């Protein structure tokens, strides 16, 4: 069975093979850009206040 031909709407496996290499490079470029953006966002300090954990009603809550 040949490669999937529906990715770019090719009518034949031969046409899909011609562009398969370019698609892999484009996919890798997209993945690399997303990875870079996520890593950059993780390095930035958050300006949001940390969320408080909801009161669980445990022994510490009863002492208050």
C-alpha atoms as one frame of an Amber mdcrd trajectory, in Angstrom:
protein
   0.000   0.000   0.000   1.345   3.444  -0.945   1.499   6.646   1.114  -1.688
   8.487   1.974  -2.688  10.766  -0.885  -5.334  12.799   0.898  -2.920  15.111
   2.726  -2.656  17.637  -0.078  -5.467  16.315  -2.270  -3.194  14.372  -4.659
  -4.958  11.972  -6.995  -2.169   9.417  -7.074   0.437   7.920  -4.778   3.121
   9.049  -7.283   2.084  12.695  -6.914   2.062  12.346  -3.121   5.595  10.886
  -3.159   6.894  13.879  -5.097   5.834  16.264  -2.317   6.276  13.955   0.674
   9.818  15.138   1.426   8.819  18.809   1.339   5.883  18.101   3.665   8.157
  16.426   6.209  10.501  19.412   6.187   7.583  21.830   6.594   6.154  19.746
   9.449   9.540  19.704  11.198   9.880  23.461  10.777   6.437  23.982  12.295
   7.223  21.666  15.214  10.549  23.433  15.827   8.869  26.860  15.869   6.200
  25.699  18.332   8.846  24.105  20.554  10.877  27.342  20.561   7.797  29.429
  21.439   6.799  27.106  24.295  10.306  27.113  25.756  10.467  30.913  25.573
   7.063  31.223  27.269   8.160  28.901  30.072  11.227  31.057  30.772   9.178
  34.226  31.246   8.000  34.878  34.807   4.259  34.828  35.164   2.466  38.099
  35.948  -0.539  36.210  37.274  -1.087  35.590  40.953  -0.807  31.944  41.942
  -4.156  30.317  42.560  -4.952  29.390  46.138  -5.845  25.777  46.759  -9.489
  25.405  47.772 -10.124  24.744  51.451 -10.218  20.984  51.823 -12.004  21.063
  55.164  -9.226  19.024  56.818  -7.790  19.413  60.352  -5.968  22.651  59.505
  -9.252  24.217  58.376 -10.984  23.187  61.614  -8.256  24.826  63.747  -8.890
  28.237  62.162
